[in-house]
């Protein structure tokens, strides 16, 4: 199996993986979006939505006077103000998605065709091996002719198209197809002619000899001559784009952004519908506004009470710890005084009975003598 066929198989496998990933992402985001929209529609988030509505109203009143249907008008003002920003954001988002998918498609094309990029009479390709990166000491002609135009592995290089094989000179670097349709870029080390047909022999600067497919290269297999341009950064980028991992990553990224954008759009739509519904209800029933304000005040009061209770609890714990510490210190002091008192009593007892002590010593001495 040739290299181009391997690239084709890898590309097909990559596409299958991408489709499977897209299906999984789509299902997950569909379920997530459906649940979030349902939460807004049944009013489970009305408290948070009402707070947002109040903030929108406050911002509106900073530049406008109080009037009827204040909530609906503040919403309308907000939509007009944010419309331009939303359009710009959507355009940027769309451009990123298009670029990601375009790069992925470009990578799939490169991987499937294994062909250089043609721009006018110049083709560009990436050097995938290190056969032209270093000078082999055994290749004397490189040193004798000061041939220092080696090519770094993974660099993007330019190849100029030729009209005739006669344009190729000794020690030029050329690109040609081998018997498996793979592209090889090596240096010309010999040119010979047999029966009116010119044959080119090439060899990599880092190699010690020529492979079978480069001993007798005919004109029909030659792509062109290396023009001296090489770019390592672009080469690495193209190598990544044409790899299976790069294709999967770019397609996955593009699909993720697309699905995420659709999901967020639906959620935002459900949120805006709930905002409009609550705005209409509050404009019709001002009592709802008072109830919301009272609920907010109650919530704030409860929060303050909770904070005070937490503070009181912390102070109580600190006081208990201090009392325990003081009790422990007092017990240690009491034990120390008791020990000192016992020591003092012992010393006093010994001082008050010196005669008994001397008698005891004498008795002990007499016992020793009798023995």
WOCORKA-V121140 format. One record per pair of residues at least 24 apart in sequence whose C-alpha atoms are under 10 Angstrom apart, sorted by the first residue. I is the first residue (numbers start at 1). J is the second residue. D is the distance in Angstrom with one decimal. If there is no record, write none. Layout:
{{I;J;D} {I;J;D}}
This chain:
{{1;180;8.7} {2;179;9.5} {2;180;5.7} {2;181;7.8} {2;182;7.9} {3;114;8.3} {3;180;7.5} {3;181;8.1} {3;182;6.7} {3;183;9.9} {4;111;7.9} {4;112;6.9} {4;113;6.8} {4;114;5.8} {4;115;9.1} {4;180;8.3} {4;181;7.6} {4;182;7.2} {5;111;9.7} {5;112;7.9} {5;113;9.0} {5;114;9.2} {5;180;9.8} {6;111;9.2} {6;112;8.8} {7;108;9.2} {7;110;9.0} {7;111;5.4} {7;112;5.6} {7;113;8.0} {7;114;7.5} {7;242;9.0} {7;243;8.7} {7;244;8.8} {8;108;8.9} {8;109;9.5} {8;110;9.8} {8;111;6.7} {8;112;4.6} {8;113;7.6} {8;114;8.9} {9;111;9.6} {9;112;8.3} {10;108;9.6} {10;111;8.2} {10;112;8.5} {10;243;8.6} {10;244;6.4} {10;245;9.9} {11;107;9.2} {11;108;6.3} {11;109;8.9} {11;110;9.7} {11;111;6.6} {11;112;6.4} {11;242;8.9} {11;243;8.5} {11;244;6.4} {11;247;8.3} {11;248;9.5} {12;108;9.1} {12;112;8.7} {12;244;9.4} {13;244;8.4} {13;248;9.8} {14;108;8.9} {14;243;9.3} {14;244;5.8} {14;245;7.9} {14;246;9.6} {14;247;7.1} {14;248;6.1} {14;249;9.9} {14;251;9.6} {15;108;8.7} {15;244;9.0} {15;247;8.3} {15;248;7.5} {15;251;8.9} {16;248;9.6} {17;244;10.0} {17;248;7.4} {17;251;10.0} {17;252;9.4} {18;247;8.6} {18;248;5.9} {18;249;8.7} {18;250;9.6} {18;251;6.6} {18;252;6.4} {18;255;8.9} {19;248;9.7} {19;251;9.2} {19;252;9.0} {19;255;9.5} {21;248;9.2} {21;251;9.5} {21;252;7.1} {21;255;8.9} {21;256;9.3} {22;251;8.8} {22;252;7.0} {22;253;9.8} {22;254;9.7} {22;255;6.3} {22;256;7.6} {22;259;8.7} {23;255;9.7} {25;252;9.2} {25;255;8.3} {25;256;7.0} {25;259;7.5} {25;260;9.0} {26;255;8.9} {26;256;8.5} {26;258;9.7} {26;259;6.4} {26;260;8.9} {26;263;9.4} {27;259;9.8} {28;259;9.9} {29;256;9.5} {29;259;7.1} {29;260;7.2} {29;262;9.1} {29;263;6.5} {29;264;9.5} {30;259;8.7} {30;260;9.7} {30;262;9.4} {30;263;7.1} {31;263;9.7} {32;263;8.1} {32;267;9.5} {33;260;9.5} {33;262;9.1} {33;263;5.6} {33;264;7.6} {33;265;9.4} {33;266;7.0} {33;267;6.3} {33;270;9.9} {34;263;8.9} {34;266;8.7} {34;267;8.3} {35;267;9.4} {36;263;9.7} {36;264;9.8} {36;266;9.2} {36;267;6.5} {36;268;9.7} {36;270;8.5} {36;271;9.2} {37;263;9.8} {37;266;7.4} {37;267;5.5} {37;268;8.5} {37;269;8.4} {37;270;5.5} {37;271;7.5} {37;274;9.9} {38;267;9.3} {38;270;8.3} {39;267;9.9} {39;270;9.1} {39;271;9.5} {40;267;8.5} {40;268;9.8} {40;269;9.9} {40;270;6.3} {40;271;6.1} {40;272;9.4} {40;273;8.7} {40;274;6.5} {40;275;9.4} {41;270;6.8} {41;271;8.1} {41;273;8.2} {41;274;6.6} {41;277;9.9} {42;274;9.2} {43;274;7.8} {43;278;9.7} {45;271;9.3} {45;274;9.2} {46;271;9.9} {46;274;8.0} {46;275;8.7} {46;278;8.2} {47;292;8.5} {47;295;9.6} {47;296;9.5} {49;271;7.9} {49;272;9.3} {49;274;7.6} {49;275;6.5} {49;278;8.3} {50;274;9.4} {50;275;7.6} {50;278;7.2} {50;279;8.6} {50;282;9.7} {50;289;9.3} {50;292;7.9} {51;292;8.7} {51;293;9.7} {51;296;9.0} {52;275;8.4} {53;275;6.8} {53;276;9.1} {53;278;8.2} {53;279;7.4} {54;279;9.5} {54;289;9.1} {54;292;9.5} {54;293;9.6} {57;279;9.8} {68;283;7.5} {68;284;9.8} {69;279;8.2} {69;280;7.7} {69;281;9.9} {69;282;8.4} {69;283;5.1} {69;284;8.0} {69;286;10.0} {70;279;8.4} {70;280;9.5} {70;282;9.1} {70;283;6.9} {71;275;9.4} {71;276;8.5} {71;278;8.6} {71;279;5.0} {71;280;7.3} {71;281;9.3} {71;282;7.3} {71;283;6.4} {72;275;9.2} {72;276;7.0} {72;277;9.3} {72;278;9.2} {72;279;5.5} {72;280;6.4} {72;281;9.7} {72;282;9.1} {72;283;7.5} {73;279;9.1} {74;279;9.1} {75;272;9.3} {75;275;8.1} {75;276;7.5} {75;279;8.0} {76;276;9.4} {79;272;9.9} {90;261;8.8} {93;257;8.0} {93;258;8.7} {93;261;8.2} {94;254;9.8} {94;257;8.9} {94;258;8.2} {94;261;9.2} {96;253;9.8} {96;254;7.9} {96;257;8.6} {96;258;9.8} {97;250;9.6} {97;251;9.4} {97;253;8.1} {97;254;5.1} {97;255;7.8} {97;256;9.1} {97;257;6.5} {97;258;6.8} {97;261;10.0} {98;254;7.6} {98;258;9.6} {99;250;9.3} {99;254;8.3} {100;247;9.8} {100;249;9.4} {100;250;5.6} {100;251;6.9} {100;252;9.1} {100;253;7.1} {100;254;5.4} {100;255;9.0} {100;257;9.5} {101;247;9.2} {101;250;6.6} {101;251;5.8} {101;252;9.0} {101;253;8.4} {101;254;5.6} {101;255;8.1} {102;250;9.0} {102;251;9.0} {102;254;9.3} {103;238;9.6} {103;241;7.1} {103;242;9.4} {103;246;9.5} {103;247;8.2} {103;250;7.2} {103;251;8.6} {103;254;9.8} {104;241;6.8} {104;242;8.2} {104;243;10.0} {104;244;10.0} {104;246;7.6} {104;247;5.1} {104;248;7.8} {104;249;8.3} {104;250;5.4} {104;251;5.7} {104;252;9.3} {104;253;9.7} {104;254;8.7} {105;241;9.1} {105;242;9.3} {105;247;7.9} {105;250;9.1} {105;251;8.3} {106;238;9.3} {106;241;7.5} {106;242;7.7} {106;247;8.9} {107;238;7.5} {107;239;8.6} {107;240;8.2} {107;241;4.7} {107;242;4.1} {107;243;7.3} {107;244;8.7} {107;246;7.7} {107;247;6.1} {107;248;9.9} {107;250;9.2} {108;241;7.9} {108;242;6.1} {108;243;8.4} {108;244;8.4} {108;246;9.5} {108;247;6.7} {108;248;9.7} {109;241;9.9} {109;242;7.8} {110;238;8.7} {110;239;9.3} {110;241;8.3} {110;242;5.8} {110;243;9.1} {111;239;9.3} {111;241;8.6} {111;242;5.0} {111;243;7.0} {111;244;8.3} {111;247;9.3} {112;242;8.7} {114;181;9.0} {114;182;7.8} {114;183;8.5} {114;242;9.2} {115;181;9.5} {115;182;8.8} {115;183;8.2} {116;158;9.6} {116;159;9.3} {116;183;8.8} {116;223;9.6} {117;158;9.4} {117;159;9.9} {118;158;9.6} {118;159;9.3} {118;160;9.8} {118;161;9.7} {119;158;9.9} {119;160;10.0} {120;160;9.5} {120;161;9.1} {121;159;8.5} {121;160;6.1} {121;161;5.4} {121;162;8.5} {121;224;9.5} {122;157;10.0} {122;158;6.4} {122;159;5.5} {122;160;4.6} {122;161;5.9} {122;162;9.6} {122;223;9.8} {122;224;8.5} {122;225;9.5} {122;226;9.6} {122;227;8.9} {123;157;8.4} {123;158;5.8} {123;159;5.1} {123;160;6.5} {123;161;7.5} {123;175;10.0} {123;223;8.5} {123;224;8.3} {123;225;9.9} {123;226;9.6} {124;156;6.6} {124;157;5.6} {124;158;4.7} {124;159;6.1} {124;160;8.9} {124;226;9.7} {124;229;9.4} {124;230;9.4} {124;235;9.7} {125;154;9.4} {125;155;8.3} {125;156;5.5} {125;157;5.7} {125;158;6.9} {125;159;7.9} {125;175;9.5} {125;183;9.0} {125;185;9.7} {125;230;9.6} {125;235;8.1} {125;238;9.1} {125;239;9.9} {126;152;9.9} {126;153;8.2} {126;154;5.7} {126;155;5.5} {126;156;4.4} {126;157;6.3} {126;158;9.1} {126;183;9.8} {126;185;9.8} {126;230;9.0} {126;231;9.2} {126;232;9.0} {126;234;8.8} {126;235;5.6} {126;236;8.3} {126;237;10.0} {126;238;7.7} {126;239;7.3} {127;151;7.8} {127;152;7.6} {127;153;5.5} {127;154;4.9} {127;155;5.6} {127;156;6.6} {127;157;7.4} {127;183;9.2} {127;184;8.4} {127;185;7.6} {127;230;9.6} {127;232;9.6} {127;235;7.8} {127;236;9.9} {127;239;9.4} {128;152;9.3} {128;153;5.9} {128;154;5.2} {128;155;7.9} {128;156;9.5} {128;183;9.9} {128;184;9.4} {128;185;9.8} {128;235;9.1} {128;236;9.8} {128;239;8.4} {129;153;5.5} {129;154;7.2} {129;155;9.7} {129;184;9.5} {129;185;9.6} {130;154;8.3} {130;204;8.7} {130;205;9.2} {130;206;7.5} {130;207;9.4} {131;184;9.8} {131;185;8.7} {131;186;7.8} {131;203;8.6} {131;204;5.0} {131;205;6.2} {131;206;5.0} {131;207;6.2} {131;208;10.0} {132;173;9.5} {132;185;7.9} {132;186;6.8} {132;187;8.2} {132;203;8.8} {132;204;5.3} {132;205;5.0} {132;206;5.8} {132;207;8.2} {133;204;8.6} {133;205;7.2} {133;206;6.7} {134;204;9.0} {134;205;6.3} {134;206;5.1} {134;207;9.0} {135;204;8.8} {135;205;5.2} {135;206;5.1} {135;207;8.3} {136;204;8.9} {136;205;6.1} {136;206;4.6} {136;207;6.4} {136;208;7.0} {137;205;9.3} {137;206;8.5} {137;207;9.7} {137;208;9.0} {138;205;9.6} {138;206;9.2} {138;207;8.9} {138;208;6.8} {138;209;9.6} {139;203;9.8} {139;204;9.7} {139;205;7.3} {139;206;8.4} {139;207;8.4} {139;208;7.2} {139;209;9.0} {141;171;8.9} {141;189;8.7} {141;205;9.8} {142;171;8.8} {142;205;7.7} {145;171;8.9} {147;171;8.2} {147;172;9.7} {147;205;9.5} {148;205;10.0} {149;173;9.0} {149;205;9.9} {149;226;9.9} {149;228;7.4} {150;186;9.9} {150;187;9.6} {150;204;9.6} {150;205;7.5} {150;206;9.4} {150;228;9.4} {150;230;9.9} {151;185;9.5} {151;186;9.8} {151;205;9.4} {151;228;9.0} {151;229;9.4} {151;230;7.3} {151;231;9.6} {151;232;9.4} {152;230;8.2} {152;231;8.9} {152;232;7.2} {152;235;9.8} {153;232;8.0} {153;235;8.7} {153;236;9.3} {154;230;9.6} {154;231;8.7} {154;232;6.3} {154;233;8.6} {154;234;8.8} {154;235;5.3} {154;236;5.8} {154;237;9.2} {154;238;9.0} {154;239;7.3} {155;229;9.4} {155;230;5.8} {155;231;5.2} {155;232;4.0} {155;233;7.1} {155;234;7.1} {155;235;4.4} {155;236;6.8} {155;237;9.6} {155;238;9.4} {155;239;9.2} {156;229;7.9} {156;230;5.3} {156;231;5.0} {156;232;6.1} {156;233;8.0} {156;234;6.1} {156;235;4.3} {156;236;8.0} {156;237;9.3} {156;238;8.2} {156;239;9.3} {157;185;9.9} {157;226;7.4} {157;227;7.9} {157;228;7.4} {157;229;5.3} {157;230;4.3} {157;231;6.5} {157;232;8.7} {157;234;9.5} {157;235;8.1} {158;224;9.3} {158;225;8.4} {158;226;6.0} {158;227;5.7} {158;228;7.0} {158;229;5.4} {158;230;6.8} {158;231;9.3} {159;185;9.6} {159;223;7.6} {159;224;5.5} {159;225;5.3} {159;226;4.5} {159;227;5.7} {159;228;8.4} {159;229;8.4} {160;223;8.1} {160;224;5.2} {160;225;5.3} {160;226;6.3} {160;227;6.1} {160;228;9.8} {161;222;9.0} {161;223;6.5} {161;224;4.5} {161;225;6.7} {161;226;9.2} {161;227;9.7} {162;219;9.8} {162;222;8.6} {162;223;7.6} {162;224;5.5} {162;225;7.2} {163;219;9.7} {163;224;8.9} {164;219;7.5} {164;220;9.8} {164;222;9.6} {164;224;9.6} {165;197;9.9} {165;198;7.6} {165;199;9.0} {165;200;8.9} {165;218;8.3} {165;219;5.7} {165;220;9.0} {165;222;8.1} {165;224;9.1} {166;191;10.0} {166;198;8.4} {166;219;9.3} {167;224;9.6} {167;225;8.9} {168;200;8.9} {168;224;8.7} {168;225;7.4} {169;200;9.7} {169;225;9.6} {170;200;9.2} {170;201;9.6} {170;202;9.6} {171;202;8.6} {171;203;9.7} {172;202;9.3} {172;225;7.0} {172;226;7.5} {172;227;9.5} {173;202;8.4} {173;203;9.4} {173;204;9.3} {173;224;8.8} {173;225;5.9} {173;226;5.4} {173;227;8.5} {173;228;9.1} {174;200;9.9} {174;202;8.3} {174;222;7.4} {174;223;7.4} {174;224;5.7} {174;225;4.4} {174;226;5.6} {174;227;9.2} {175;202;9.9} {175;221;8.8} {175;222;6.2} {175;223;5.3} {175;224;5.6} {175;225;6.4} {175;226;7.2} {176;202;10.0} {176;213;9.9} {176;214;8.9} {176;217;8.0} {176;218;9.3} {176;219;9.1} {176;220;8.9} {176;221;5.4} {176;222;4.2} {176;223;5.1} {176;224;7.3} {176;225;9.2} {177;213;8.7} {177;214;9.3} {177;217;8.9} {177;218;10.0} {177;220;9.1} {177;221;5.3} {177;222;6.6} {177;223;7.5} {178;212;9.2} {178;213;5.6} {178;214;7.5} {178;217;8.6} {178;221;7.5} {178;222;9.5} {179;212;9.6} {179;213;6.6} {179;214;9.7} {179;221;9.1} {180;213;9.4} {181;221;9.1} {183;221;9.6} {183;222;9.5} {183;223;8.7} {184;213;9.6} {184;214;8.8} {184;222;9.7} {184;223;9.7} {185;223;9.6} {185;224;9.6} {185;225;9.1} {185;226;8.3} {186;210;9.5} {186;214;8.7} {186;225;10.0} {186;226;9.4} {187;225;9.7} {187;226;9.5} {188;214;9.4} {188;215;10.0} {189;215;9.7} {190;215;8.9} {190;216;9.5} {191;215;9.9} {191;216;9.1} {191;217;9.6} {192;216;8.9}}
